[in-house]
Amino acid sequence: MPRSPDLLFATSNDHKYSEASEILGGHGLSLGRLECDLVEIQSPSLSEIASKKAADALLLCSRPVIAEDAGLFVDSLNGFPGPYSAFVHATMGCAGVLRAMAGGARTASFCAAVAYAKPGAPAPRVFESRVRGTIAHGELGDGWGYDPIFVPEGSSETYAQMPDKSRVSHRALALGMLAGWLTRTRQSCARSGASSCA
């Protein structure tokens, strides 16, 4: 029989699932998918949004599961679109964000929050990451979401132009934190002989 995945990712986004599978696979973790459209609470906090989604997903699958929320925070727009990034992209697209900046400062952050929930745990555990960068003057590269306009610090390319985005992105950092914590927790459980591990 095929081995069950180490954890599930509650998402309806094919791009996010593919990227997360590659990232976690690099850490030796297998990822399955819980296809669902979870209700997102209205909150200025990515962590609160991701945590609520993970808790709701756990009720659906009763297995270790992760949920994620990410946002592009543009300094000259006072952090907009932030936690509303998905809605803004669906309605305005990258072009709309570029127009809204209207010559303002181009510094920005791309942030991610990955929440892990499992049966018996008191609350989801959240891993947050932030990558600083700038907004390009136009869309560059073939990518999804805001990847064609975000240039991370230390690079001259947008996420969409980078062949190794899955190693250096905000999502990669947050998932790397999760993977490291899971590995340490399971090693600790194994040493102690605990019957229930992460």
C-alpha positions as CSV (number, residue, x, y, z in Angstrom):
1,M,0.0,0.0,0.0
2,P,1.2,3.5,-0.7
3,R,2.5,5.4,2.3
4,S,0.2,8.0,3.8
5,P,1.6,11.6,3.5
6,D,3.1,13.1,6.6
7,L,0.6,15.9,6.5
8,L,-2.1,17.5,4.4
9,F,-2.3,20.9,2.9
10,A,-5.8,22.5,3.0
11,T,-5.9,24.6,-0.2
12,S,-7.8,25.0,-3.4
13,N,-4.7,26.7,-5.0
14,D,-2.8,24.4,-7.4
15,H,0.2,26.7,-7.4
16,K,0.5,26.8,-3.7
17,Y,0.1,23.1,-3.3
18,S,2.8,22.4,-6.0
19,E,5.2,24.8,-4.5
20,A,4.7,23.5,-0.9
21,S,5.1,19.9,-2.1
22,E,8.4,20.7,-3.6
23,I,9.6,22.7,-0.6
24,L,8.6,20.1,2.0
25,G,9.8,17.3,-0.2
26,G,13.3,18.9,0.0
27,H,13.0,18.5,3.8
28,G,12.0,14.8,3.5
29,L,8.3,15.3,4.2
30,S,5.5,14.1,2.0
31,L,2.5,16.3,1.5
32,G,-1.1,15.3,0.6
33,R,-3.9,17.7,-0.3
34,L,-7.2,18.5,1.4
35,E,-9.1,20.2,-1.4
36,C,-11.5,22.6,0.3
37,D,-12.5,26.2,0.2
38,L,-12.2,27.4,3.8
39,V,-13.8,30.6,5.0
40,E,-11.2,33.3,5.7
41,I,-11.9,35.5,8.6
42,Q,-11.4,39.2,8.2
43,S,-8.3,40.1,10.1
44,P,-5.2,42.3,9.7
45,S,-3.1,39.3,10.9
46,L,-2.0,36.6,8.5
47,S,-1.3,34.3,11.4
48,E,-4.8,34.6,12.7
49,I,-6.3,33.9,9.3
50,A,-4.0,30.8,8.8
51,S,-4.6,29.5,12.3
52,K,-8.4,29.6,11.9
53,K,-8.2,27.9,8.5
54,A,-6.0,25.2,9.9
55,A,-8.4,24.6,12.9
56,D,-11.3,24.4,10.5
57,A,-9.4,22.0,8.2
58,L,-8.6,19.8,11.1
59,L,-12.3,19.3,11.7
60,L,-12.7,18.1,8.2
61,C,-9.9,15.6,8.1
62,S,-8.9,14.7,11.7
63,R,-5.2,14.4,10.5
64,P,-2.1,16.6,10.7
65,V,-2.9,19.5,8.4
66,I,-1.5,22.8,7.4
67,A,-3.1,26.0,6.1
68,E,-1.4,29.1,4.8
69,D,-2.0,32.7,4.2
70,A,0.3,35.1,2.5
71,G,0.3,38.8,1.6
72,L,2.2,41.5,-0.2
73,F,2.7,44.6,1.9
74,V,3.7,47.7,-0.1
75,D,5.2,50.4,2.1
76,S,4.0,53.3,0.1
77,L,0.5,52.0,0.2
78,N,0.6,51.6,4.1
79,G,0.9,47.9,3.8
80,F,-1.9,47.4,1.2
81,P,-2.9,44.9,0.0
82,G,-1.6,42.8,2.9
83,P,-4.1,40.2,4.2
84,Y,-6.4,41.1,1.3
85,S,-3.9,40.2,-1.3
86,A,-5.8,37.4,-2.9
87,F,-9.0,39.5,-3.3
88,V,-7.0,42.4,-4.6
89,H,-5.2,40.3,-7.1
90,A,-8.4,38.7,-8.3
91,T,-10.0,42.2,-8.8
92,M,-7.1,44.5,-9.7
93,G,-4.2,42.2,-10.6
94,C,-0.6,43.2,-10.6
95,A,-1.3,46.0,-13.0
96,G,-3.8,47.5,-10.5
97,V,-1.3,47.5,-7.7
98,L,1.4,49.1,-9.9
99,R,-1.1,51.8,-10.8
100,A,-2.0,52.4,-7.2
101,M,1.6,53.0,-6.3
102,A,1.7,56.0,-8.6
103,G,5.4,56.7,-8.3
104,G,5.6,56.1,-4.6
105,A,8.5,54.3,-2.8
106,R,8.9,50.8,-4.2
107,T,9.9,49.0,-1.0
108,A,7.7,46.1,0.1
109,S,7.5,42.8,2.0
110,F,6.1,39.5,1.0
111,C,4.9,37.6,4.1
112,A,3.6,34.1,4.8
113,A,2.0,32.4,7.8
114,V,1.8,28.6,7.8
115,A,-0.4,27.1,10.5
116,Y,0.0,23.4,11.6
117,A,-2.9,21.6,13.4
118,K,-3.2,18.1,14.6
119,P,-5.7,16.0,16.6
120,G,-5.2,16.5,20.3
121,A,-3.2,19.7,20.1
122,P,-4.7,22.7,22.0
123,A,-4.3,25.1,19.1
124,P,-2.5,25.4,15.7
125,R,1.1,26.3,15.7
126,V,2.0,29.1,13.4
127,F,5.3,29.8,11.5
128,E,5.7,33.3,10.1
129,S,8.2,34.6,7.6
130,R,9.0,37.9,5.9
131,V,11.1,38.7,2.8
132,R,11.9,42.3,2.1
133,G,12.2,43.6,-1.4
134,T,11.0,46.1,-4.0
135,I,8.2,46.3,-6.5
136,A,9.3,46.2,-10.2
137,H,8.1,48.9,-12.6
138,G,6.3,46.3,-14.6
139,E,5.4,42.6,-14.7
140,L,8.5,40.5,-15.4
141,G,8.6,36.8,-15.9
142,D,6.0,34.0,-16.2
143,G,4.6,33.5,-12.7
144,W,1.5,33.5,-10.6
145,G,0.1,35.9,-8.1
146,Y,2.4,38.8,-7.4
147,D,5.5,36.9,-8.4
148,P,6.0,39.0,-11.6
149,I,6.3,42.3,-9.7
150,F,8.2,41.3,-6.5
151,V,12.0,41.5,-6.4
152,P,13.5,40.1,-3.2
153,E,16.5,41.8,-1.6
154,G,19.8,40.6,-3.0
155,S,18.3,39.7,-6.4
156,S,17.8,41.6,-9.6
157,E,15.0,39.3,-10.7
158,T,11.4,39.0,-9.7
159,Y,10.1,35.8,-8.1
160,A,8.6,34.9,-11.5
161,Q,12.0,35.1,-13.1
162,M,13.9,33.1,-10.5
163,P,14.6,29.4,-11.2
164,D,15.0,28.8,-7.5
165,K,12.1,30.7,-6.0
166,S,10.9,27.7,-4.1
167,R,14.2,27.8,-2.1
168,V,14.2,31.5,-1.2
169,S,10.6,32.7,-1.1
170,H,8.6,33.8,2.0
171,R,6.6,30.5,1.7
172,A,9.8,28.5,1.6
173,L,11.1,30.1,4.7
174,A,7.8,29.5,6.7
175,L,7.6,25.9,5.5
176,G,11.3,25.4,6.3
177,M,10.6,26.5,9.9
178,L,7.7,24.1,10.0
179,A,9.8,21.2,8.7
180,G,12.6,21.9,11.1
181,W,10.2,22.0,14.1
182,L,8.5,18.8,13.0
183,T,11.8,17.0,12.6
184,R,13.1,18.2,16.0
185,T,9.8,17.3,17.7
186,R,9.7,13.8,16.2
187,Q,13.3,13.2,17.2
188,S,12.6,14.3,20.7
189,C,9.5,12.0,20.9
190,A,11.5,9.1,19.6
191,R,14.2,9.6,22.2
192,S,11.6,9.8,25.0
193,G,9.5,6.9,23.7
194,A,6.4,9.0,23.6
195,S,3.5,7.3,21.8
196,S,2.2,10.5,20.2
197,C,4.4,12.8,18.2
198,A,4.0,15.8,16.0
